[in-house]
C-alpha cells in the first residue's frame, strides 16, 4: 500500500466516523413487500432473489463504503427500503470509476447503480436515470480561500481536482479550453477516482480546489477540522438544473419498477425521513422522475 493510498484510507475512516456521528437519529419506516410491484421485476432478478447495486466508492453522505460489499449513507438506507418493498436482497459492489459502473450495468454484471449519479442527455442515450435528488456543484478549498476561487472564471492558472468521468470533469475541462483560448494561464485538471483522494489532494497542497457536488463536499469540509471551506456557492458554475438519480439499463423493466417504488417511498414519508437523517433536505425533490435532465454539460 502506497503512502497516498494509506492517507486516503485514513481520511475515509476518520470521515466515516464523523458522518456516523453527524447523522440525525431519525426512525426509518420498515417497508412491507408490494407483491404486484415485485412481480414486475425482470425474470432473472426474480429467479435469483437478489440484485447488485454498484458504486464507484464513497460519495458521502449518500454512500460511504465500509467494506467490499458494505456501505452506509442515505442511498444505502434507500436501497434497504427498496429491497424491503420489492422482497429482494440488494447487495453492494464497488468498482473503480463511473465508466466501470456504466460498463458493468451494460454488460449485465450489475442490475443498477443506486447513486445518485448526474443525469445528462449524453448518458441517457445508453442508460435510464430514476432521479430522486437535485444537486449543486461547488468548490472545496483550503481555509481562507487563498487562491480566491469563487467560480469557474477564477480557475485559470489553478490546479483543480475532479472525479474522473464525472460531469464536473467535463465542465472543468471545457473551462481549461476557455482559459487557453483567452490566452490566460493554463488550468490544470487533476482527475481522481474517488472523493477521499480528491479531497486529500487539496488538503496536501497538490490541488488548489476540488470541484464536485455540494452535498458530499459539505461533509468533507465539516470533518476537516477547519482546514477546508466551500467556495463558489450560489452560482451555476457551468450547470443548470442538475438532477441525480439511480442508473438502470436503457429500456429495462427495472426502470419503471424503481420509479414506482421511489414514488411510494416519497408518499409514505420514508424518503423524507432518510434525507433528514443525512442532512439532505435541501436536495429533496417533490417527486421522482425518469430522465428529468435536458442539460448538456461541457459546452
Buried (B, 14 or more C-beta within 10 A) or exposed (E): EEEEEEBBEEBBEBBBEBBEEBBEEEEBEEBEEBEEBBEBBBEEBBEBEEBBBBBBBBBBBBBBBBEEEEBBBBBBBBBBBBBBBBBBEBBBBBBEBBEBBBEBBEEEEBBBBBBBBBBBEEBBEEBBBBBBBBBBBBBBBBEEBEBEBBBBBBBBEBBBBBBBBBBBBBBBBBBBEBBEEEEEEEBBBBBBBBBBBBBBBBBEEEBBBBBBBBBBBBBBBBBBEEEBBBBBBEBEBBBEEBBBBBBBBBEBBBBBBBBBBBBBBBEBEBBBBBBBBBBBEEBBBEEBBBBBBEBEBBE
